[in-house]
Amino acid sequence: MQQQYISTPVVYQNTIPQIQSVVPQAQSVVPQVNLAPQIQSVVPQVQEIPVTPYVPPLGSRLPIEKNYTGTGVAPDFSTMKGTPYGKISQVVPVNVLPTTGLASASALTSAAVGGLDPSAYLHHVEILRKACQGLGTDEDAICQVIASTNNQERALIRRLYNQKYNEDLVSRLGSELSGDFKEAAMGSFMTPSEYDAYCLNGAMKGLGTREGILNEIIGSRTTPELQKIKQIYASNYNETLENAIIGDTSGDYQRLLLSLLQNQRSMNPTPDTLACQQDAAALYQAGEGKMGTDEATYGRIFTTRSPAELALINQYYKQNTGKGLLTAIDSEFSGDTKDLLNTIVRANIYPQGFYAKNIYDSIKGAGTNDSKLIRNICARDGVDLPLIRQAYQNDYNSDMLTDIQGDTSGHYRQILSALVANAR
């Protein structure tokens, strides 16, 4: 049974007959908790809850309890072989630029690199080279380059630097800098999926495992994002992400992570109301409606349903039990599995709010969780950072950039401020 849960793809269309068999059985379990009328009425009430249109979710302090849906959109970066720090965006063909001299770069047209003219970024390459040579490092110059470019432009600068000087820019920054400034600078020159792979590898190498990072990344990324992360991880770290997970985790938590990495989540933006009602009933029967918990049912539904479907399942679950899925998870699970399931619900139903909360939590209260702050800004730069900033404003009535500046300092503050201020 365990092997089937890990490796057998779950086809969405085939789940309905299985779930339909759950609803009639509700009479034998639910009367013990006086909820039979609600559960028995799940299917007849199909028309009582209108399906909210699939729109970007912004502006709610309690978004998970409403029918908000939405997903981040990853840029279509292709990748090629790189360094231990990750892949390099393939913005310039490998044989276009020689390793010595860049005069030929000025002859490239903007169309050759997706609208970017390489000759316009050659001076950035020289600024960075000069900043990293000699005694000491010119942190101001590095901040200047980051502040004047976006994620796609920095990918081009990194490639041009590599071509001319035959070394990876991210590796060079890693050897020149230190602390939070180092992590933010390195992250700013990686593509989002490359940075995710880098963070996942860091969470599992050495003694111990940082499960919170695994949950945050694997539990929240879209199907295309996860696929890209897996490809980059395997290429850069000589091991599949799945094997790394197997070596560092165990039990139900491991099975849930591996199921997410199968990339079986539906992309359907228009939920089937009957199927979502049946899923809500199945989740009740798998948890609060019985003694013990059927983890496999939770895993199957949470790892295969689209964001729009999960939002509607949450809505039906709340209507028929008086509580949302987050409350149900808290009562049925514990530890890393509970945290991962909570991440799946929050990130799929209200993605920008999920990242905004991560940033808010990292800077509010005593001290700053700099690792979490850097991770959630660098990983979403070039994806949906402006939407996250808007969600932050709506949910916490405060400007994300202002709050970050108030909780950081020095060159580290300059980089994070630039990434947030220039995001588009």
N, C-alpha and C positions, 0 to 999 in steps of 0.2 A: 504493500500500500504506500509505503514511503517512497519507493522508487517511482511509482506512477505519479505521485504528486510533484516530483522534481522534474521529470523529463517528458511527460506526456502532454502535448499541447492541448489546451482546452478550446474547442471550437464553440463560439458563442451560440450559433444556431442550434447546437445539439443540447444545450443546457436546459431548454424550456421543458421538455418532457420530464426530466429528472426533477426539476423544481416543482412542477405541477403536482408531483406525488407528495410533496411536503405539506401543501395547504390542507388537504383532507385529514391528515394526521394530527393537525393542530388541536382537534377536539380532545385527544387523549392526554395532552400535556398542559395546554394553556388554561383549562378550567381551574387548575390548582392555584393559579395566581390571579384568577378573576379577570383575564384579558381575552377570553374566548370571543366575546362579541366583536372586539376590534379586529382580531386576526381573521375570524371567519368572514368578516366583511371586506377583506382586502380586495378580492377580485371584483365583487359587485360595485365597488366604489370607483371604478376606472375613470368615470367622467367627472368625479367630484373635485379632482385636483387638476387644474389646467397645467399644461407643460409650458414652463417659462422658456421663451426663445433663448437660443444659445448666444449669449452676449458676453463681452469682456466684463468680469466682475470687479467693480471698484466702488468704494464708498460706504462700506458697512463695517461697523465695529464688531459685529457678531455674524460674519458672513457664512460660516459653516452651517448655521441653523436656517439658512435661506437657500433658495434654489439658484445659487450663483454657480456659474461654470466658466471655464476658460483654460487656456494652455499658453505657455510661453512658446515663442517661435524661434528656433535655432537658425542661425545663418548657415547657408550651404557652403561651408568650408570643406574643401578636399584636403587630403593630407598626404605627406610623403615621409620617407625615413628621416629621422632627426637624431636627437641626443637623449641621454638619460632623463632630461627634463621634459621631453615630450616631442610631439610632431611639429613640423613647420608647415604653416599654411602654404599651399601650392599656388602662390600668386605669380610666380615667374617660372617658366619652364626650366628644368635643371640645366640644360645646355645653352641657355641664352647668355648668361653672364660668366665671364672668366673669373678665376679665383684671384687674379691680380689685375688691377685696373678696372674702372667702371665706365670708361668712355663710351662703350657700346650701349650702355643702358639708356643713354639719352636718345638713341635712335628708336627705342621701342615706342609703340603707340599706346595710348591709354586703353584701347580696346583689348590689347594683349594681356592686360592684368585686371580685367573687370572694372574698368573705368578709372583706374589709378595710373598715373604716369610715373614710372620709376625715377626718372630724372629729377622729379620734384622732391624726392626724398633722399637724395644722395647726401645732402648737407647734414641731415639727421644722423646718417651713418658715421660721418666724420666727427660730429659732436660727441657721439657716444664712444667712439674709439679714443678720442682725446681724453674724455672723462675717465676712462678706465686705464690709462697709461701713466707711467711714472709713479712717484711716491704719492700715496693717498688717492682718493677718488673724488671727482667733482660731482657731488650729489645734486647740486643746483642744476647743472647741465642735464643730468638724467631726468630730473623733474620737469625741466623745460620741454624736453622732447615728448614726454608722456602727456604733459598738459596741452600740447599743441596738436595731438593726433588722436584718432579713434582706434578701436581694436583692429579693424581691417588694415588701417595704415601702418600700425605697429607690426603687424604680421609681415607686411612688405618690407619694412625697415629691417626687421630681423633677418629676412631672407637675403636682402642685399648685403647686410653685414657679414653673414655667413659666407656668401659667395666671394666677397673681396678678401676677407681675412682668414678664411678657412677655420673658423671656430664659431661655436654657437653663442649667440649674444646672451641667451638666458643663462647658460653655464658661466659665462664671464661675469655677469651680474651677481650670480650666486657666490663666486669666489671673491668679488670685490666688496660686497656689502654685508650687512649683518642685521639681525633682529627683525622687527616688524617692517622696517623700510625695505629690507632685502626681499621678504616674502611678497610684499605688495608690488615691488618693481618687477620681480620675476613673473608674477601672475599677470601683470598688465601686458606683457609681451607674449603670452600664450593665448591660443584660441580658447573659447569657453570649454569645449569638450576635452581639449588637451589638458587644461587646468584641472578639470574634474578627475581625469585619470591620474594626474600627478598627486592630487589630494587623497584619492583612494589608495594609491600605492603607499603614501606616507602613513596612512591610517593603519596599514597592516604590516609594514615591515618592522623588524626589530621585535623586542619583547612587548607583549600585550597588544590589544586591538582597540582602536578608538571607534567603538560601535556607533557613536553619535554621528560621526562623519559618514559612515556607510549608510546610515538611515537617511541622513539629510540629502545625500546625492542620489543613491539608488532608488529611494522611495519617492523622489520628487520629479525626476527627469522624465521627459516625454519619450515615447518609443523611438523616434529618430535620434534623439540625444543619447539614449542608452546604447543604441546600436553603434553610434560613432565613438562613444567612450570605450566600448568593448574592443573595437578595432584598434584604437590608439593604444589601449592598455597592452594588448597582446603584442603589438609591434615594438613598443618601447621598453617593456619589462620582461620580455621573453617568457611570458606565462599568460594563460587566459585569465580573465577576471574571475570566471567561475571557479577555476582551480584555486586561485588565491583565496576566494571566499570559503571554499571547502576546507582549506588548510587553517583558517583562522576563526571559524565559527562552528556551531553545532546545533542539532535539534530542530525544533520548529522555526527558530529564528533563521537558521541556515536555509531551510526549505523555502521560506518566504522570500529571502533574498534571491535564491536561484530561480524561483518562479517569476519574479520581476524581470530577471535578466533573460528570460526566454522571449521577451518582447511580444507577448500575446495580447497586449492590451488593445481593445477595439479603438478605432478612431472615429466611431460613429457620433456625429454631432446631434442627431435627432433620436432620442431614446424611444424605445417601444414601451408604452406605459404599462401594459400587462406584464411584460417580462420584468420590468423594474419592480412592480408590486410583488411578483413571485420571488424575486431576489430578496426583497425586504422581509418577506415571510420566511424564506429559507435561512436568512441570517438570524432571525429571532429564534427559530427552531434549533439553530446550531449553537446558540448561546443562552440568552436569558430565558428561553422557553424550555430548557432541559437541565438536568443535573450534569455538570461538567461542560466542556466546550468542544465543539467539532471544529478544530483549527483548519481542517482541509477545506471546509465550505467557505470560511472566511478568506482563506488564501486564494481559492478559485475565483471568487467574485471580486475581491479587491485587486487582483493582479490581471484580470481580463476585461473588466468593464471600462468604458470610456469615461472621461471626466464628466460629460453631460449625463451619462447613465448613473454614475455614482452620486451625482447631485440629486437626481430624481429618486434613487433608492433611499438616500438619506431623508428626503422629504416624506416619502411614504412611511419609512420606519418611524419617524417622529410622529406622524399623524396617528399611527396605530398603537404606539406604545407610550407616547408622551415624552420621548427623549430621542436625541439624535444618535448617530453612529458613534460619535466620539465618547459619549457617556456609556454606551454599550461596551465599547472597547475597554474603557477604564474599569468596568466591572467584571470583565471576562478574562482580561490578559494582564500580564505584568512584565516588568523588565524591558529588555531590548525589543521583544516582539510587540509589546504594547506601543512602544515609541515608534516603531516602524509603521505599524498600522495607522497610528495617528497621523504620521507624516503623509502616508498615502492619501488619506481622506482630505487633509488640509490642502496639500499641494495640488491635488487634482480638481477640487471644487473651487478653490480660490488661490491660484498659484502666486499672483503678485502679492496678495495679502500674506501668504506663507513666508515669502522672502522678506517682506517688510517687517514681519514679526521677528524673524531671525535677527535682522539688523537692529531692531528696537531692543530686543532682549540682550544683545551683545554690548550695548552702550548704556543701558539704564541700570540704576542701582550702583552699588559699590564696585569700583573697578571696571575694567573693560575686557571683554573676551575678544582680544585682538585677532586671534586665529579665526574665529567664527565671523567676525566683521570683515576681514580681508576675503575670506572664502566666499561669502555671499555677495560681495561687490564684484570681485574679479570674475567669478563664474558666470555672472549675469551681464557683464559688460559686453555689449554687442548683441545681446539677446532681448532683454525686456527691462533694463535698468530704469528708463524713464517711467514706465508703468509702475514699477515698484516704488519709485519716489512718489508718484501720485497716490498710490494706495497707502503709503506711509502717512502722507498728509491727511488723507480722508479718515484713516483709522485712528490716528493718534493726535490729530489736530496740531501737528508740528512739522517743520521742514526737515527732511532727512539730512540734507547737506549741512544745515546749521547745527543739528544735533551731533553729527559726526565731527565737525570742526571743534565743537565744544568739548569733545571727549578724547581728542588726539592732539598730537603736537609735532613740530619739526617737519622733516622731509616726508615722513610717514603720513602726516596730515596732508601735505601738499599733494601727494599721489592720490590718496583716496578722494580728496576734494575734487581733483581734476577729473577722475573717472566718473564721479557722480555728476559734476557740473557739465561735462562735455558729452555725456551719454546721449545717443540718438539711434 
